[in-house]
Structures are given as C-alpha cells and as structure tokens.
C-alpha cells in the first residue's frame, strides 16, 4: 500500500487568512504552484486558494486583490487526506470532491500537498483514471 505521505510534496507553505490575494498570488509565483493552503493564526488548515479563485472570484467581479483578504475566498471545510491514507483513498477523494490537489494532514497539522502529478509519477494508470473521472464530472461540462 502506497500512502499519501510517500507521494506528497513535503513542506507545503501556507498563506494566512489575513493575507491579501496579491500576497497569495505572489507566493504562488515564488513557489511555482497554482494552489496554496490557507492557515489560521493557530496554524490549522482553514482552506485552499487557487490562482483560478483569485481570477474568477475577485478580479472578474471587479474586486481589488490588493485589499481583498484570502479569508473571503476560504469557503467551507477544506477537503483533505490523511498522511497515512492510501493512494486509492486519495483517488476516491479527488474524484468525489472534484479536486486536483489535496492538503495532507497528520492529526491537525499540514504536512504536505498531494496532486494528480504526484500520483502520476507513481501510478500512471491511476492518474489517468483521476483525469478521466474529473473530465467527465458535471462541474467540468
């Protein structure tokens, strides 16, 4: 059994709930990532923000990313995977919630991020299933 911990990208950095969207976008650029975990002042995971969220939920609506806080886009409880959960569980979670990246938690601590690319490097067939499932999702049609 391959676990999320074995495949994840370690050292995931967070943006803070009080950071602006510009700050989040700058961190994404620096780290060359399209999504970042949002952490509260207690360092617990509060959500995920994507580059698409910034564009679609702020800029396209005429919002100002320099003054809009990340917390405005942190909606609901984030979808996560446990560090010791197997890759099949990660697959089910990604397809069930129509997400391409999962924060990996150990207890209540963020320890990494697991993406489709991480899975593809280990199991190309499973990665193909994820892409196929997500492509056929009603949210993407």
N, C-alpha and C positions, 0 to 999 in steps of 0.2 A: 504494500500500500504506500503510495506516494502522498505526502502531506502538503498542505498549503505552505507550511514553514520551509519545506525543502525547495519549493519552486518560486516563492515570493521574492520580490525585490526588497531587500532589507533597508532599514534606515529611512523609512518614509518620514518626510518633514511635513509639518502642519502649518497652515495659516491660522491665525487667531480669529475668533468670531468678531472682534472689533476692527480687524484689518479692513482696508478698503479693497474694492475689486481691482483697482490699479495695482495695489501691493500684491494681491494674489496673482494677477497676470504677470507681473514682473518676476515673481518667484517661479511660476510655471516656465517662463522663458529661461531663467537661470538654470533650472533643473532639467529642461527639455522634456517636460511632461504635459499632458493635456488635462490632468485632474489632480487635485490636491485634497487631502483630508483637512477638515476644519476641526480645530480643537478648542475647547473652552479654557477658561482660566485654570481649571482643575486638571488640565491635560487629558481629559477624556474626550473621545471622539464625539463630535456634535453634528457631523455631516460630511459631505463631499461637495466640492465645487469643480466644475469643468470649464474649459475655455468656451464651450458652447453655451453654458449657463450665462456667462458674462455677456456674450453677444446677444443671445435670444431674450434673456430675461431682464436685461438692463439697457444695453446700447440700442437695440432695435426698438425698444419702447421709449426712447428719448431720455433715458436715465443718465445720470452723471456717475461714471465709475470711480471718479476721484472722491466723491462724497458718499457713495453707497457702500455700506458695510457688508462684509461677507455674510454675516448673520441673516441678512434679508433674504438670501437665497438658500440658506440651510433649512430645507423642508423635511419634516418628519424624522423618524429614526433611520439612521443610515443602515444600509444592507451590508453585513459583514460576514466574514468566515473566520472560524477559529483556527489558530495556528496548527493545531494537531488534527483538524478535519482533513479527510482525504480529498484528492483532486476530483473524484466523482461528485462529491458533495459540492465542491466549488462549481462544477459544471451545472448541477441542478440549480444552484442558487443564481448563477449568472443568467440561465435561461428563464427561470421562474420570474425574476425581477427585471429582466431585460436590461442588464448592465454588462459592461465590458471590463470593469475593474472592480476589485473588492478590497476594502481595507482588511488586513489580517490582524486579529486581536488575540492576545494571550491574557485571559482574565478580562480586565477592563483597559488594558494597555495596548496601544497601537504598536505593532512590531514590524509591519511591512505592508506592501501592496501586492496583490496578485492580479495579473492582467491576462487577457487572451494570449498575448505574446509569450508570457511566462509558461503558460500551459503548452503552447505550440512548440516551444523549444524541447519540451519533454515528451509530448504525446501529440504529434501532428493530426492523427485521426480524431482525437477528442476535440482538438481545437477546431477542426473542420466541422464537427457536429455543432459546436457552440455558434460558429459563424452562420451555419445553415439555420439553426433554431432562431437566432436573433434576426436574421434577414427575413424570415417568414412571420415574425411577430407582427400583430396588428398595429403596434405603435410605430413600426417602420414602414408601413404600406400606405 
